[in-house]
Amino acid sequence: MIRWRKGEVVRIRREWPGAVELDVAVPEGRCRALAYPALVGRPEPGDEVLLNTTALAMGLGTGGYAMVVALPNRLPEDPQGPGHLVKARYTPMQATVLGADEQDSPHHEVLREADSVDGMPVVVADLHSALPPILCGLYEAVPGGAGGGVRVAYVMQDGGALPAWFSMACATLREIGWLAGVVTVGQAFGGDVEAVTTHTGLLAARHVLEADVAIVTQGPGNLGTGTRWGFSGVSAGEAVNAAAVLLGRPVAALRVSEGDRRERHLGVSHHSLTAYGRVALARAHVPVPMLPGEFGERVRDQAELLAVRHELVPVPVDGLHEALSASPVRLSTMGRGLEEDLAYFLASAAAGRFAASLLS
């Protein structure tokens, strides 16, 4: 159940597009809180705030903030303009957004009959943390790198965070031009473009953002239960199906780890084996990173389980460590950085490198 606190803003710690991080005084002391100005208004020092402290109390690594629910003494202005897509529906924070695919959108006519992404490579991954390394591998492989004219859109599903504003990585990647834009689908919101489904999100990536490549993952904050089917990354398999139905070229990025001590995630994660081996009914390219030693052999052996349904593609990883080291955003997965779980980031970058080969 929800845990509530009232507090007072002490200072603004930092801010990025769509979000403000605060120090808030609460009865127990101080806590770190996050506000989305588009939903609650912009907090200032001295403001009273109503906080949802559930994630903070649970000690969640990704979502360990108190969330500002309201500024009781200073409500934001009512939004103006079109839009009738309601996201986070029937929750106290439901918000109305303008969907690219709805009738009031300037893009409605483009999307109304759109039925194909024209062979666009669609890289699908389990975790949000795969987004930056996929981009590192992609731009390492295309002529001119990030300035070479390849447009990449990120389609964010709703299995993790609902607001795209939560992701500092997205904000930075958008700002420096590594992403042409963010499309939020399902119940997720806050992207440059809003869409109803993963299907219309992919169509919007192609026909609204004019992307050459799309990357699909859930937002920050994967949910798992240690069971075969009880994890939010199941949606990766569904994204492969959506990409194929729309005549794209799905690229299924493997979730690989040498740093995770949980057996089900060591080597190729059971998340990848389930999502791609059981949920994805359409054929995809599965880039298999050519990692060295016994661990690399383990990864290749585990990936073979997917060969019945998909095309396994061996991808060299030489040069990818250097590309990852130059990432413009911090690389982290489950609290582990680049050197603490290098195999994870190399596998994601290998998927980006392979996707680049589909552009030629």
C-alpha positions as CSV (number, residue, x, y, z in Angstrom):
1,M,0.0,0.0,0.0
2,I,1.0,3.6,-0.4
3,R,3.1,5.4,2.2
4,W,2.5,9.1,2.5
5,R,4.5,12.0,4.0
6,K,4.2,15.7,4.1
7,G,7.4,17.7,3.7
8,E,9.0,21.0,2.9
9,V,11.3,21.6,0.0
10,V,14.8,22.5,1.3
11,R,16.7,22.9,-2.0
12,I,16.7,21.9,-5.6
13,R,19.4,19.3,-6.1
14,R,19.4,19.2,-9.9
15,E,17.0,19.1,-12.8
16,W,16.7,17.8,-16.3
17,P,14.0,18.0,-19.0
18,G,10.7,17.0,-17.3
19,A,12.0,16.3,-13.8
20,V,13.3,18.1,-10.7
21,E,15.2,16.4,-7.9
22,L,14.8,17.9,-4.5
23,D,15.9,17.7,-0.9
24,V,12.8,17.6,1.3
25,A,12.5,17.9,5.0
26,V,10.2,15.3,6.5
27,P,9.4,14.3,10.1
28,E,12.1,11.6,10.0
29,G,14.8,14.0,8.7
30,R,15.5,14.6,5.0
31,C,14.8,12.6,1.9
32,R,15.5,12.8,-1.8
33,A,12.3,13.5,-3.9
34,L,11.4,13.8,-7.5
35,A,8.8,16.0,-9.1
36,Y,7.5,16.2,-12.6
37,P,6.5,19.8,-13.2
38,A,4.2,19.0,-16.0
39,L,2.0,17.1,-13.5
40,V,2.4,18.9,-10.2
41,G,4.0,22.3,-11.1
42,R,7.6,23.3,-10.3
43,P,8.5,23.1,-6.6
44,E,10.5,25.9,-5.0
45,P,12.4,26.0,-1.7
46,G,9.9,26.5,1.1
47,D,7.0,24.9,-0.7
48,E,4.9,22.3,1.1
49,V,4.8,19.0,-0.8
50,L,2.7,15.8,-0.5
51,L,5.0,12.8,-1.0
52,N,4.4,9.2,-2.0
53,T,7.3,7.5,-0.2
54,T,6.5,3.9,-1.1
55,A,9.5,3.3,-3.4
56,L,11.9,5.1,-1.0
57,A,10.7,2.9,1.9
58,M,11.2,-0.2,-0.1
59,G,14.8,0.8,-1.0
60,L,14.3,0.4,-4.7
61,G,17.6,0.9,-6.6
62,T,16.1,2.5,-9.7
63,G,13.1,4.2,-8.2
64,G,14.3,5.0,-4.8
65,Y,12.8,8.5,-4.6
66,A,9.9,10.0,-2.7
67,M,7.6,11.2,-5.5
68,V,5.9,14.6,-5.3
69,V,2.2,14.1,-5.7
70,A,1.1,17.7,-5.2
71,L,2.0,21.2,-4.0
72,P,-1.1,21.6,-1.9
73,N,-0.8,25.4,-1.6
74,R,0.1,26.1,-5.3
75,L,-1.6,24.0,-7.9
76,P,-0.5,24.0,-11.5
77,E,-2.6,25.7,-14.2
78,D,-5.0,23.5,-16.2
79,P,-3.4,22.3,-19.4
80,Q,-4.5,24.0,-22.6
81,G,-4.7,22.6,-26.1
82,P,-5.8,19.4,-27.8
83,G,-5.3,15.8,-26.6
84,H,-7.6,13.1,-25.3
85,L,-5.3,10.2,-24.7
86,V,-5.5,9.5,-20.9
87,K,-2.4,7.7,-19.6
88,A,-1.9,6.3,-16.1
89,R,-5.6,5.8,-16.5
90,Y,-7.8,5.7,-13.4
91,T,-5.0,6.5,-11.0
92,P,-4.8,9.7,-9.0
93,M,-2.1,11.0,-11.4
94,Q,-3.8,10.3,-14.7
95,A,-2.8,12.8,-17.3
96,T,-4.2,13.8,-20.7
97,V,-1.8,13.9,-23.6
98,L,-2.0,14.4,-27.4
99,G,-1.4,11.1,-29.1
100,A,0.3,11.2,-32.5
101,D,-2.4,8.7,-33.7
102,E,-5.5,10.5,-32.4
103,Q,-7.8,12.6,-34.5
104,D,-6.7,16.0,-33.2
105,S,-3.0,15.3,-34.0
106,P,-1.3,16.8,-37.0
107,H,0.1,13.4,-37.7
108,H,-3.2,11.6,-37.7
109,E,-3.5,11.5,-41.5
110,V,0.0,10.1,-41.8
111,L,-0.7,7.4,-39.3
112,R,-4.4,6.6,-40.1
113,E,-3.5,4.2,-42.9
114,A,0.1,3.6,-42.1
115,D,0.8,-0.2,-42.0
116,S,4.5,-0.6,-42.5
117,V,7.8,0.7,-41.1
118,D,9.4,0.0,-44.4
119,G,12.0,-2.5,-43.3
120,M,13.3,-0.3,-40.5
121,P,15.6,-2.2,-38.1
122,V,14.0,-2.5,-34.7
123,V,16.3,-3.4,-31.8
124,V,14.5,-4.9,-28.9
125,A,15.9,-5.3,-25.4
126,D,14.7,-6.4,-22.0
127,L,16.1,-3.5,-19.8
128,H,16.1,0.2,-20.2
129,S,19.8,0.2,-19.3
130,A,20.5,-1.4,-22.7
131,L,19.6,1.8,-24.6
132,P,22.9,3.6,-24.2
133,P,25.2,0.7,-25.1
134,I,23.0,-0.2,-28.1
135,L,23.5,3.3,-29.3
136,C,27.3,3.1,-28.6
137,G,27.5,0.0,-30.8
138,L,25.3,1.4,-33.5
139,Y,27.2,4.7,-33.8
140,E,30.6,2.9,-33.6
141,A,29.6,1.0,-36.8
142,V,28.0,3.7,-39.0
143,P,30.2,6.1,-41.1
144,G,30.4,9.4,-39.3
145,G,29.2,8.0,-36.0
146,A,26.5,10.0,-34.2
147,G,27.0,12.8,-36.7
148,G,26.6,10.6,-39.7
149,G,23.0,11.3,-40.3
150,V,21.4,8.1,-38.9
151,R,18.2,8.9,-37.1
152,V,17.4,6.7,-34.1
153,A,14.1,6.8,-32.1
154,Y,13.5,5.2,-28.8
155,V,10.1,3.6,-28.2
156,M,9.5,3.3,-24.5
157,Q,7.1,0.6,-23.3
158,D,5.2,0.8,-20.0
159,G,6.7,-2.2,-18.1
160,G,8.9,0.0,-15.9
161,A,8.6,3.7,-15.2
162,L,5.6,5.4,-16.8
163,P,7.1,8.9,-17.2
164,A,9.9,9.1,-19.7
165,W,11.0,12.1,-17.7
166,F,12.4,9.8,-15.1
167,S,15.3,8.8,-17.4
168,M,18.2,11.2,-17.2
169,A,19.9,9.1,-19.9
170,C,17.0,9.8,-22.3
171,A,17.1,13.5,-21.6
172,T,20.9,13.6,-22.3
173,L,20.7,11.4,-25.4
174,R,17.9,13.5,-26.8
175,E,19.8,16.7,-26.0
176,I,23.0,15.7,-27.7
177,G,21.2,14.3,-30.8
178,W,21.9,10.6,-30.2
179,L,18.1,10.2,-30.2
180,A,15.9,11.9,-32.8
181,G,13.1,11.5,-30.2
182,V,11.3,9.4,-27.6
183,V,8.0,7.7,-28.3
184,T,6.0,6.7,-25.2
185,V,3.5,3.9,-25.7
186,G,0.8,2.1,-23.7
187,Q,0.4,3.8,-20.3
188,A,3.9,5.4,-20.5
189,F,3.9,9.1,-21.2
190,G,6.2,12.1,-21.4
191,G,7.9,11.3,-24.7
192,D,8.4,13.7,-27.6
193,V,5.6,11.7,-29.3
194,E,2.8,9.9,-27.5
195,A,1.2,6.7,-29.0
196,V,-1.4,4.2,-27.9
197,T,0.4,0.9,-28.6
198,T,3.8,-0.4,-29.5
199,H,2.6,-0.8,-33.0
200,T,1.6,2.8,-33.4
201,G,4.7,3.8,-31.5
202,L,6.9,2.1,-34.1
203,L,4.8,3.7,-36.9
204,A,5.3,7.1,-35.3
205,A,9.0,6.5,-34.9
206,R,9.2,5.8,-38.7
207,H,6.7,8.3,-40.1
208,V,6.7,11.1,-37.6
209,L,10.3,11.1,-36.3
210,E,11.6,9.8,-39.6
211,A,13.8,7.3,-37.8
212,D,16.1,4.9,-39.7
213,V,16.4,2.7,-36.6
214,A,14.1,2.2,-33.6
215,I,15.1,0.8,-30.2
216,V,12.4,-0.7,-28.0
217,T,12.7,-1.3,-24.3
218,Q,10.6,-0.8,-21.2
219,G,11.3,2.3,-19.1
220,P,13.6,2.3,-16.1
221,G,12.7,-0.2,-13.3
222,N,12.3,-3.7,-14.5
223,L,9.9,-5.8,-12.4
224,G,10.7,-9.5,-11.8
225,T,9.5,-12.2,-9.5
226,G,12.0,-15.1,-10.0
227,T,9.4,-17.0,-12.0
228,R,9.4,-18.0,-15.6
229,W,6.7,-15.7,-16.7
230,G,6.4,-13.1,-13.9
231,F,8.7,-10.3,-15.3
232,S,7.9,-7.1,-17.2
233,G,10.5,-7.9,-19.9
234,V,8.1,-10.4,-21.4
235,S,7.1,-7.4,-23.5
236,A,10.3,-7.7,-25.4
237,G,8.9,-10.8,-27.2
238,E,5.7,-8.9,-28.0
239,A,7.8,-6.0,-29.5
240,V,9.5,-8.5,-31.8
241,N,6.1,-9.6,-33.0
242,A,5.0,-5.9,-33.5
243,A,8.1,-5.1,-35.5
244,A,7.6,-8.1,-37.8
245,V,3.9,-7.5,-38.3
246,L,4.7,-3.9,-39.4
247,L,7.4,-5.2,-41.9
248,G,10.3,-4.1,-39.9
249,R,13.5,-6.1,-39.2
250,P,13.5,-7.2,-35.6
251,V,16.9,-7.5,-33.8
252,A,16.6,-9.3,-30.5
253,A,19.3,-8.0,-28.1
254,L,20.4,-10.7,-25.6
255,R,20.5,-9.9,-21.9
256,V,23.8,-11.3,-20.9
257,S,25.6,-11.0,-17.5
258,E,28.8,-12.3,-16.0
259,G,28.4,-10.1,-12.9
260,D,24.9,-11.2,-11.8
261,R,25.2,-13.9,-9.1
262,R,21.7,-15.2,-9.7
263,E,21.9,-18.4,-11.8
264,R,18.9,-17.5,-13.9
265,H,20.6,-14.4,-15.2
266,L,24.1,-15.7,-15.5
267,G,25.2,-16.0,-19.1
268,V,22.1,-15.5,-21.2
269,S,19.3,-14.4,-18.9
270,H,16.1,-16.6,-18.7
271,H,14.3,-13.3,-19.6
272,S,15.8,-13.4,-23.1
273,L,15.3,-17.1,-23.4
274,T,11.6,-16.8,-22.4
275,A,10.7,-13.6,-24.3
276,Y,12.4,-14.6,-27.5
277,G,12.1,-18.3,-27.3
278,R,8.4,-18.5,-26.2
279,V,6.7,-15.1,-26.7
280,A,8.2,-13.9,-29.9
281,L,6.4,-15.9,-32.6
282,A,8.0,-13.9,-35.5
283,R,11.6,-14.6,-36.7
284,A,14.2,-12.1,-35.6
285,H,18.0,-11.7,-35.9
286,V,19.6,-12.5,-32.6
287,P,23.1,-11.0,-32.3
288,V,25.4,-13.3,-30.3
289,P,28.4,-11.5,-28.9
290,M,31.7,-13.3,-29.5
291,L,32.9,-13.1,-26.0
292,P,36.1,-14.9,-25.1
293,G,36.8,-17.9,-22.9
294,E,34.5,-20.4,-21.1
295,F,32.0,-17.7,-20.4
296,G,31.7,-16.9,-24.1
297,E,31.2,-20.5,-24.9
298,R,28.4,-20.6,-22.2
299,V,26.7,-17.7,-23.9
300,R,26.9,-19.3,-27.3
301,D,25.6,-22.6,-26.0
302,Q,22.7,-20.9,-24.3
303,A,21.8,-18.8,-27.3
304,E,21.6,-22.0,-29.4
305,L,18.2,-22.6,-27.7
306,L,16.8,-19.8,-29.8
307,A,18.1,-21.1,-33.1
308,V,14.9,-23.1,-33.6
309,R,12.9,-19.9,-34.0
310,H,15.4,-17.2,-34.9
311,E,18.5,-16.5,-36.9
312,L,21.6,-16.3,-34.7
313,V,24.2,-13.9,-35.9
314,P,27.7,-14.0,-34.4
315,V,29.0,-10.5,-33.8
316,P,32.6,-9.6,-32.9
317,V,33.1,-7.4,-29.9
318,D,36.5,-6.0,-30.8
319,G,36.5,-2.2,-30.4
320,L,33.2,-2.1,-28.5
321,H,34.8,-1.7,-25.1
322,E,36.4,1.6,-26.3
323,A,33.1,2.7,-27.8
324,L,31.3,2.0,-24.5
325,S,34.0,3.8,-22.5
326,A,33.2,6.9,-24.5
327,S,29.5,6.7,-23.7
328,P,28.0,10.2,-23.2
329,V,25.9,8.9,-20.3
330,R,26.7,6.8,-17.3
331,L,26.4,3.0,-18.0
332,S,24.8,1.1,-15.3
333,T,22.6,-2.1,-15.0
334,M,21.3,-3.4,-11.7
335,G,23.8,-1.1,-10.0
336,R,26.8,-2.5,-11.9
337,G,28.9,-0.3,-14.1
338,L,30.8,-1.0,-17.3
339,E,33.8,-2.9,-15.7
340,E,31.6,-4.7,-13.2
341,D,29.5,-6.4,-15.9
342,L,31.3,-5.8,-19.1
343,A,29.5,-8.7,-20.8
344,Y,26.1,-7.1,-20.4
345,F,27.2,-3.9,-22.2
346,L,29.1,-5.7,-24.9
347,A,26.1,-7.9,-25.7
348,S,23.9,-4.8,-26.0
349,A,26.5,-2.9,-28.1
350,A,26.8,-6.0,-30.4
351,A,23.1,-5.7,-31.1
352,G,23.6,-2.0,-32.1
353,R,26.6,-2.9,-34.2
354,F,24.6,-5.6,-36.1
355,A,21.6,-3.2,-36.6
356,A,24.0,-0.8,-38.3
357,S,24.9,-3.5,-40.8
358,L,21.2,-3.6,-41.8
359,L,21.3,0.0,-42.9
360,S,23.8,-0.6,-45.8
